[in-house]
């Protein structure tokens, strides 16, 4: 079984990080990380690396964006659940061309034989891919009061401190000693490349976590109108249905139970 994570860049002019994890002797392990650019390179990297193996691919990008403006229901629900943790989602719509790249990648992956399906469970496998969003997942899996401030809009000292926290969070799930970098090694563009690599690894961790713990994860939104698969806190389970519940028939009706306005 291989778990892949994709930190998809908005543009094919910028690098996209792809990370691959596998289970060795019952333990999650980092297999490889790749940096690619074009849509074709991304798909070739994933399909070529996964081969005939059972696989789950978690992609940090909106994959279903039917709305012309405003925001998807998925993004609205994510904000209602996670705003207090500073983990609200970006308002995604079709008015911005760069918000549509994930959908292009999704179609290419389907053409290559992979299945777009977030209703995964611990007892099933196959070549599947789905949308995730690292920030709320990070809050839940790290039991954080707010997101880590490792993105480029924050000062370098803040980012470097957050990277250490991020590394420690990932180390709860797998050994990342081979890719850890010191502050001196993270100069210039290397800092952004390291950010992308960690995000790709974390997306793959989300795929593994959802496979192992479907009752601890939920779909925010709907498969028709766009969704985000994410781990949720226990207190959120009264407001959303787990992916484990959703994959049991019947699977019609709304994916949410009603969130406070």
C-alpha positions as YAML, in Angstrom:
chain: A
units: angstrom
residues:
- id: 1
  name: UNK
  ca: [0.00, 0.00, 0.00]
- id: 2
  name: UNK
  ca: [1.37, 3.42, -0.96]
- id: 3
  name: UNK
  ca: [0.14, 6.76, 0.37]
- id: 4
  name: UNK
  ca: [0.93, 9.79, -1.77]
- id: 5
  name: UNK
  ca: [0.64, 13.47, -0.98]
- id: 6
  name: UNK
  ca: [0.60, 16.29, -3.51]
- id: 7
  name: UNK
  ca: [1.23, 19.93, -2.58]
- id: 8
  name: UNK
  ca: [-0.09, 21.30, -5.86]
- id: 9
  name: UNK
  ca: [1.22, 24.69, -6.98]
- id: 10
  name: UNK
  ca: [-1.37, 27.10, -8.38]
- id: 11
  name: UNK
  ca: [0.70, 27.53, -11.54]
- id: 12
  name: UNK
  ca: [2.65, 25.16, -13.77]
- id: 13
  name: UNK
  ca: [5.44, 27.73, -13.63]
- id: 14
  name: UNK
  ca: [6.14, 26.78, -10.01]
- id: 15
  name: UNK
  ca: [7.22, 23.41, -8.57]
- id: 16
  name: UNK
  ca: [4.80, 20.92, -7.10]
- id: 17
  name: UNK
  ca: [5.98, 18.51, -4.40]
- id: 18
  name: UNK
  ca: [4.90, 14.85, -4.40]
- id: 19
  name: UNK
  ca: [5.65, 12.59, -1.43]
- id: 20
  name: UNK
  ca: [5.27, 8.82, -1.20]
- id: 21
  name: UNK
  ca: [4.89, 6.83, 2.02]
- id: 22
  name: UNK
  ca: [4.69, 3.09, 2.51]
- id: 23
  name: UNK
  ca: [4.24, 0.65, 5.36]
- id: 24
  name: UNK
  ca: [7.35, -1.27, 6.37]
- id: 25
  name: UNK
  ca: [7.09, -3.89, 9.11]
- id: 26
  name: UNK
  ca: [3.85, -2.31, 10.25]
- id: 27
  name: UNK
  ca: [5.34, 1.18, 10.43]
- id: 28
  name: UNK
  ca: [4.68, 4.15, 8.19]
- id: 29
  name: UNK
  ca: [7.86, 5.14, 6.34]
- id: 30
  name: UNK
  ca: [8.96, 7.81, 3.89]
- id: 31
  name: UNK
  ca: [9.72, 6.27, 0.53]
- id: 32
  name: UNK
  ca: [10.56, 9.24, -1.71]
- id: 33
  name: UNK
  ca: [9.87, 12.88, -2.55]
- id: 34
  name: UNK
  ca: [9.77, 14.36, -6.04]
- id: 35
  name: UNK
  ca: [9.57, 17.91, -7.37]
- id: 36
  name: UNK
  ca: [7.74, 18.35, -10.68]
- id: 37
  name: UNK
  ca: [6.22, 21.25, -12.58]
- id: 38
  name: UNK
  ca: [3.81, 20.65, -15.47]
- id: 39
  name: UNK
  ca: [0.47, 18.87, -15.28]
- id: 40
  name: UNK
  ca: [1.83, 16.01, -17.36]
- id: 41
  name: UNK
  ca: [4.88, 15.66, -15.12]
- id: 42
  name: UNK
  ca: [2.71, 15.52, -12.01]
- id: 43
  name: UNK
  ca: [0.50, 12.76, -13.41]
- id: 44
  name: UNK
  ca: [3.46, 10.82, -14.82]
- id: 45
  name: UNK
  ca: [5.23, 11.05, -11.46]
- id: 46
  name: UNK
  ca: [2.21, 9.70, -9.57]
- id: 47
  name: UNK
  ca: [1.21, 7.00, -12.02]
- id: 48
  name: UNK
  ca: [4.79, 5.91, -12.60]
- id: 49
  name: UNK
  ca: [5.63, 5.68, -8.92]
- id: 50
  name: UNK
  ca: [2.41, 3.99, -7.84]
- id: 51
  name: UNK
  ca: [2.37, 1.45, -10.66]
- id: 52
  name: UNK
  ca: [0.13, -1.52, -9.87]
- id: 53
  name: UNK
  ca: [0.26, -0.91, -6.11]
- id: 54
  name: UNK
  ca: [-2.84, -0.14, -4.11]
- id: 55
  name: UNK
  ca: [-2.65, 3.55, -3.38]
- id: 56
  name: UNK
  ca: [-4.36, 6.57, -1.87]
- id: 57
  name: UNK
  ca: [-3.42, 10.04, -3.11]
- id: 58
  name: UNK
  ca: [-4.25, 13.13, -1.04]
- id: 59
  name: UNK
  ca: [-4.08, 16.38, -3.03]
- id: 60
  name: UNK
  ca: [-3.88, 19.81, -1.43]
- id: 61
  name: UNK
  ca: [-5.93, 21.66, -4.04]
- id: 62
  name: UNK
  ca: [-9.61, 22.14, -4.88]
- id: 63
  name: UNK
  ca: [-10.61, 19.29, -7.19]
- id: 64
  name: UNK
  ca: [-14.31, 20.07, -7.68]
- id: 65
  name: UNK
  ca: [-15.22, 23.73, -8.24]
- id: 66
  name: UNK
  ca: [-18.66, 24.11, -9.86]
- id: 67
  name: UNK
  ca: [-19.47, 27.55, -8.39]
- id: 68
  name: UNK
  ca: [-18.85, 30.59, -10.59]
- id: 69
  name: UNK
  ca: [-18.23, 32.99, -7.70]
- id: 70
  name: UNK
  ca: [-18.28, 33.32, -3.91]
- id: 71
  name: UNK
  ca: [-17.20, 30.16, -2.07]
- id: 72
  name: UNK
  ca: [-17.92, 26.47, -2.09]
- id: 73
  name: UNK
  ca: [-20.03, 24.96, 0.64]
- id: 74
  name: UNK
  ca: [-16.94, 22.93, 1.63]
- id: 75
  name: UNK
  ca: [-14.94, 26.09, 2.27]
- id: 76
  name: UNK
  ca: [-17.82, 27.66, 4.20]
- id: 77
  name: UNK
  ca: [-18.17, 24.62, 6.46]
- id: 78
  name: UNK
  ca: [-14.42, 24.44, 6.99]
- id: 79
  name: UNK
  ca: [-14.50, 28.06, 8.15]
- id: 80
  name: UNK
  ca: [-17.41, 27.44, 10.53]
- id: 81
  name: UNK
  ca: [-15.61, 24.52, 12.14]
- id: 82
  name: UNK
  ca: [-12.05, 25.79, 12.17]
- id: 83
  name: UNK
  ca: [-12.06, 29.61, 12.14]
- id: 84
  name: UNK
  ca: [-11.16, 29.77, 15.83]
- id: 85
  name: UNK
  ca: [-8.05, 27.70, 15.04]
- id: 86
  name: UNK
  ca: [-7.12, 30.11, 12.19]
- id: 87
  name: UNK
  ca: [-7.61, 27.22, 9.75]
- id: 88
  name: UNK
  ca: [-10.42, 28.53, 7.53]
- id: 89
  name: UNK
  ca: [-10.27, 27.57, 3.86]
- id: 90
  name: UNK
  ca: [-9.65, 29.87, 0.93]
- id: 91
  name: UNK
  ca: [-12.80, 30.95, -0.93]
- id: 92
  name: UNK
  ca: [-12.52, 28.94, -4.14]
- id: 93
  name: UNK
  ca: [-14.51, 29.66, -7.32]
- id: 94
  name: UNK
  ca: [-14.32, 29.51, -11.10]
- id: 95
  name: UNK
  ca: [-13.68, 33.23, -11.51]
- id: 96
  name: UNK
  ca: [-10.03, 32.59, -10.72]
- id: 97
  name: UNK
  ca: [-8.28, 30.43, -13.30]
- id: 98
  name: UNK
  ca: [-5.65, 29.22, -10.85]
- id: 99
  name: UNK
  ca: [-8.35, 27.68, -8.67]
- id: 100
  name: UNK
  ca: [-9.15, 25.24, -11.48]
- id: 101
  name: UNK
  ca: [-5.81, 23.49, -11.86]
- id: 102
  name: UNK
  ca: [-6.76, 20.76, -9.39]
- id: 103
  name: UNK
  ca: [-9.74, 19.85, -11.54]
- id: 104
  name: UNK
  ca: [-7.47, 19.50, -14.56]
- id: 105
  name: UNK
  ca: [-5.14, 17.20, -12.62]
- id: 106
  name: UNK
  ca: [-8.14, 15.19, -11.41]
- id: 107
  name: UNK
  ca: [-9.33, 14.58, -14.96]
- id: 108
  name: UNK
  ca: [-5.86, 13.53, -16.04]
- id: 109
  name: UNK
  ca: [-5.60, 11.09, -13.14]
- id: 110
  name: UNK
  ca: [-8.98, 9.61, -13.99]
- id: 111
  name: UNK
  ca: [-7.89, 9.22, -17.61]
- id: 112
  name: UNK
  ca: [-4.87, 7.32, -16.29]
- id: 113
  name: UNK
  ca: [-7.14, 4.85, -14.50]
- id: 114
  name: UNK
  ca: [-7.26, 6.29, -10.97]
- id: 115
  name: UNK
  ca: [-10.58, 6.84, -9.19]
- id: 116
  name: UNK
  ca: [-11.67, 10.14, -7.67]
- id: 117
  name: UNK
  ca: [-13.29, 8.92, -4.45]
- id: 118
  name: UNK
  ca: [-12.87, 10.25, -0.90]
- id: 119
  name: UNK
  ca: [-15.14, 7.62, 0.67]
- id: 120
  name: UNK
  ca: [-12.26, 5.40, 1.72]
- id: 121
  name: UNK
  ca: [-12.15, 2.96, 4.59]
- id: 122
  name: UNK
  ca: [-9.59, 0.88, 6.46]
- id: 123
  name: UNK
  ca: [-10.67, -2.34, 4.76]
- id: 124
  name: UNK
  ca: [-10.42, -1.20, 1.16]
- id: 125
  name: UNK
  ca: [-7.65, -0.24, -1.21]
- id: 126
  name: UNK
  ca: [-7.22, 0.60, -4.88]
- id: 127
  name: UNK
  ca: [-5.94, 3.59, -6.80]
- id: 128
  name: UNK
  ca: [-7.93, 6.50, -5.36]
- id: 129
  name: UNK
  ca: [-7.37, 10.22, -4.99]
- id: 130
  name: UNK
  ca: [-9.17, 12.99, -3.12]
- id: 131
  name: UNK
  ca: [-8.91, 16.57, -1.86]
- id: 132
  name: UNK
  ca: [-7.44, 17.49, 1.51]
- id: 133
  name: UNK
  ca: [-6.47, 20.70, 3.26]
- id: 134
  name: UNK
  ca: [-3.44, 20.53, 5.59]
- id: 135
  name: UNK
  ca: [-4.31, 23.35, 8.00]
- id: 136
  name: UNK
  ca: [-7.38, 21.88, 9.75]
- id: 137
  name: UNK
  ca: [-5.82, 18.42, 9.64]
- id: 138
  name: UNK
  ca: [-2.70, 19.83, 11.25]
- id: 139
  name: UNK
  ca: [-4.74, 21.40, 14.03]
- id: 140
  name: UNK
  ca: [-6.53, 18.13, 14.78]
- id: 141
  name: UNK
  ca: [-3.62, 15.70, 14.47]
- id: 142
  name: UNK
  ca: [-1.32, 18.01, 16.40]
- id: 143
  name: UNK
  ca: [-4.03, 18.98, 18.92]
- id: 144
  name: UNK
  ca: [-3.13, 22.62, 18.29]
- id: 145
  name: UNK
  ca: [-4.92, 25.76, 19.40]
- id: 146
  name: UNK
  ca: [-4.07, 27.41, 16.07]
- id: 147
  name: UNK
  ca: [-2.21, 26.67, 12.86]
- id: 148
  name: UNK
  ca: [1.56, 26.70, 12.60]
- id: 149
  name: UNK
  ca: [2.96, 29.90, 11.09]
- id: 150
  name: UNK
  ca: [5.42, 28.43, 8.59]
- id: 151
  name: UNK
  ca: [4.08, 30.05, 5.41]
- id: 152
  name: UNK
  ca: [5.90, 32.77, 3.46]
- id: 153
  name: UNK
  ca: [3.82, 35.67, 4.77]
- id: 154
  name: UNK
  ca: [5.44, 35.28, 8.18]
- id: 155
  name: UNK
  ca: [8.95, 36.54, 9.15]
- id: 156
  name: UNK
  ca: [11.81, 34.09, 8.71]
- id: 157
  name: UNK
  ca: [12.46, 33.58, 12.48]
- id: 158
  name: UNK
  ca: [8.77, 32.74, 13.00]
- id: 159
  name: UNK
  ca: [8.80, 30.36, 10.04]
- id: 160
  name: UNK
  ca: [11.92, 28.55, 11.22]
- id: 161
  name: UNK
  ca: [10.40, 28.00, 14.66]
- id: 162
  name: UNK
  ca: [7.18, 26.75, 13.09]
- id: 163
  name: UNK
  ca: [9.13, 24.35, 10.88]
- id: 164
  name: UNK
  ca: [10.56, 22.70, 13.99]
- id: 165
  name: UNK
  ca: [7.02, 22.27, 15.32]
- id: 166
  name: UNK
  ca: [5.92, 20.90, 11.96]
- id: 167
  name: UNK
  ca: [8.79, 18.41, 11.91]
- id: 168
  name: UNK
  ca: [7.90, 17.26, 15.41]
- id: 169
  name: UNK
  ca: [4.28, 16.78, 14.36]
- id: 170
  name: UNK
  ca: [5.29, 14.66, 11.37]
- id: 171
  name: UNK
  ca: [7.69, 12.67, 13.56]
- id: 172
  name: UNK
  ca: [4.66, 11.41, 15.52]
- id: 173
  name: UNK
  ca: [3.75, 9.36, 12.46]
- id: 174
  name: UNK
  ca: [7.01, 8.50, 10.69]
- id: 175
  name: UNK
  ca: [10.76, 8.96, 10.74]
- id: 176
  name: UNK
  ca: [11.69, 12.13, 8.84]
- id: 177
  name: UNK
  ca: [15.29, 12.39, 10.07]
- id: 178
  name: UNK
  ca: [16.59, 11.88, 6.52]
- id: 179
  name: UNK
  ca: [15.00, 15.11, 5.30]
- id: 180
  name: UNK
  ca: [15.26, 17.38, 8.34]
- id: 181
  name: UNK
  ca: [17.10, 20.60, 7.55]
- id: 182
  name: UNK
  ca: [18.83, 23.08, 9.82]
- id: 183
  name: UNK
  ca: [18.19, 26.82, 9.64]
- id: 184
  name: UNK
  ca: [21.51, 27.32, 7.84]
- id: 185
  name: UNK
  ca: [20.40, 24.93, 5.10]
- id: 186
  name: UNK
  ca: [17.16, 26.79, 4.46]
- id: 187
  name: UNK
  ca: [18.29, 29.89, 2.64]
- id: 188
  name: UNK
  ca: [16.45, 31.58, -0.22]
- id: 189
  name: UNK
  ca: [14.29, 29.32, -2.38]
- id: 190
  name: UNK
  ca: [15.31, 26.29, -0.31]
- id: 191
  name: UNK
  ca: [12.97, 27.47, 2.45]
- id: 192
  name: UNK
  ca: [9.94, 27.36, 0.13]
- id: 193
  name: UNK
  ca: [11.01, 24.00, -1.30]
- id: 194
  name: UNK
  ca: [11.24, 22.59, 2.23]
- id: 195
  name: UNK
  ca: [7.79, 23.97, 3.05]
- id: 196
  name: UNK
  ca: [6.38, 22.24, -0.04]
- id: 197
  name: UNK
  ca: [8.07, 18.94, 0.81]
- id: 198
  name: UNK
  ca: [6.71, 18.91, 4.36]
- id: 199
  name: UNK
  ca: [3.23, 19.76, 3.12]
- id: 200
  name: UNK
  ca: [3.36, 16.92, 0.60]
- id: 201
  name: UNK
  ca: [4.47, 14.48, 3.30]
- id: 202
  name: UNK
  ca: [1.70, 15.68, 5.57]
- id: 203
  name: UNK
  ca: [-0.90, 15.23, 2.82]
- id: 204
  name: UNK
  ca: [0.29, 11.63, 2.50]
- id: 205
  name: UNK
  ca: [-0.02, 11.25, 6.29]
- id: 206
  name: UNK
  ca: [-3.63, 12.47, 6.03]
- id: 207
  name: UNK
  ca: [-4.29, 9.76, 3.42]
- id: 208
  name: UNK
  ca: [-2.83, 7.12, 5.72]
- id: 209
  name: UNK
  ca: [-4.73, 8.46, 8.73]
- id: 210
  name: UNK
  ca: [-8.06, 8.45, 6.87]
- id: 211
  name: UNK
  ca: [-7.39, 4.89, 5.71]
- id: 212
  name: UNK
  ca: [-6.65, 3.76, 9.25]
- id: 213
  name: UNK
  ca: [-9.21, 5.95, 11.04]
- id: 214
  name: UNK
  ca: [-12.19, 6.68, 8.77]
- id: 215
  name: UNK
  ca: [-14.46, 7.30, 11.75]
- id: 216
  name: UNK
  ca: [-12.17, 10.16, 12.84]
- id: 217
  name: UNK
  ca: [-12.41, 11.97, 9.49]
- id: 218
  name: UNK
  ca: [-15.22, 13.80, 7.73]
- id: 219
  name: UNK
  ca: [-16.12, 15.21, 4.35]
- id: 220
  name: UNK
  ca: [-16.99, 18.89, 4.51]
- id: 221
  name: UNK
  ca: [-19.30, 19.71, 1.60]
- id: 222
  name: UNK
  ca: [-20.59, 17.27, -0.98]
- id: 223
  name: UNK
  ca: [-18.99, 15.21, -3.71]
- id: 224
  name: UNK
  ca: [-21.17, 16.99, -6.27]
- id: 225
  name: UNK
  ca: [-20.41, 20.55, -5.17]
- id: 226
  name: UNK
  ca: [-16.91, 20.15, -3.78]
- id: 227
  name: UNK
  ca: [-15.59, 18.75, -0.53]
- id: 228
  name: UNK
  ca: [-12.61, 18.69, 1.82]
- id: 229
  name: UNK
  ca: [-11.61, 15.46, 3.56]
- id: 230
  name: UNK
  ca: [-10.16, 16.20, 6.99]
- id: 231
  name: UNK
  ca: [-9.69, 14.72, 10.44]
- id: 232
  name: UNK
  ca: [-12.03, 16.34, 12.98]
- id: 233
  name: UNK
  ca: [-12.08, 16.80, 16.72]
- id: 234
  name: UNK
  ca: [-14.42, 14.69, 18.81]
- id: 235
  name: UNK
  ca: [-16.65, 17.66, 19.59]
- id: 236
  name: UNK
  ca: [-17.17, 18.26, 15.85]
- id: 237
  name: UNK
  ca: [-18.63, 14.82, 15.20]
- id: 238
  name: UNK
  ca: [-22.11, 15.94, 16.22]
- id: 239
  name: UNK
  ca: [-22.03, 18.38, 13.30]
- id: 240
  name: UNK
  ca: [-20.54, 16.26, 10.52]
- id: 241
  name: UNK
  ca: [-20.70, 12.67, 9.34]
- id: 242
  name: UNK
  ca: [-17.55, 10.59, 9.24]
- id: 243
  name: UNK
  ca: [-16.35, 9.10, 5.96]
- id: 244
  name: UNK
  ca: [-16.92, 5.73, 7.60]
- id: 245
  name: UNK
  ca: [-20.62, 6.56, 8.01]
- id: 246
  name: UNK
  ca: [-20.88, 7.98, 4.51]
- id: 247
  name: UNK
  ca: [-19.55, 4.91, 2.77]
- id: 248
  name: UNK
  ca: [-22.34, 2.78, 4.22]
- id: 249
  name: UNK
  ca: [-25.49, 2.66, 2.05]
- id: 250
  name: UNK
  ca: [-27.54, 4.68, 1.56]
- id: 251
  name: UNK
  ca: [-25.12, 7.43, 0.56]
- id: 252
  name: UNK
  ca: [-27.64, 10.04, -0.53]
- id: 253
  name: UNK
  ca: [-28.58, 13.25, 1.18]
- id: 254
  name: UNK
  ca: [-26.33, 15.96, 2.63]
- id: 255
  name: UNK
  ca: [-22.91, 15.15, 4.01]
- id: 256
  name: UNK
  ca: [-23.28, 17.58, 6.90]
- id: 257
  name: UNK
  ca: [-25.76, 17.57, 9.78]
- id: 258
  name: UNK
  ca: [-26.14, 21.28, 10.15]
- id: 259
  name: UNK
  ca: [-23.63, 23.76, 11.45]
- id: 260
  name: UNK
  ca: [-24.31, 26.83, 13.54]
- id: 261
  name: UNK
  ca: [-24.85, 29.99, 11.51]
...
